[in-house]
Amino acid sequence: MTTPQAEPQDRTYRSHAGIVGGVLLLVIVGWLGIDALFTGHGRSPWLALAGLILAVPLIVAFTLRPAVYANPDRLRIRNPFRIVVLPWAEVATLRSGYSNEVLTNTGAKFQLWAVPVSLRARKKAARREARAMSEATGTPRGGRPGLLGSGGRMGTFGGGTGGGAVQGGPTRAESDQIMTDLRELLESQGQHESAQGEVTVRWAYEVIAPAVAGAVVLAILLATG
């Protein structure tokens, strides 16, 4: 008697900055909207209610909702308005530029909203890497050789152990490291039998429907005002 195999565990990737920003926006919008609901006069409470129905799903969609789930069988992307499931065999490549994207064998392209590119983080990581290299080789960041003391021992800039990369923090931006992890999964799992299948795309009607309803109600209120 064979025992059923356990479902492979997902690695989850999300934008912590997006989550924090989303929570703050929800607090601000909720406070303003609820205040207008209970203290507003005339049409103000209705406008506030329609605005909340429109704004809250959109804030959740673009900040709290995005996530990327990866396991040895497939990549699942939860974007603001869609959920895309891609078996690794159907993934052609993962591309990084001003945004992180996955391309399928058929040419379809899906953006990874949960893994935003931060040019600032890339620059900081590049500076850390340059500092680590200078400490490891004894070369100042300005490019001149480090000072050697008597007996050939390394002077002020020397360590020679390569430990600067650890002390200075990570030498790669977080989003770039995530993309490297996903590429490694693609390379190692893309040909496996368990990674075969079809690409599926599902629209997030649980987000779209209330946002559209709020927009319609708000438009009617404004048009009849």
Disulfide bonds with the S-S distance in Angstrom:
none
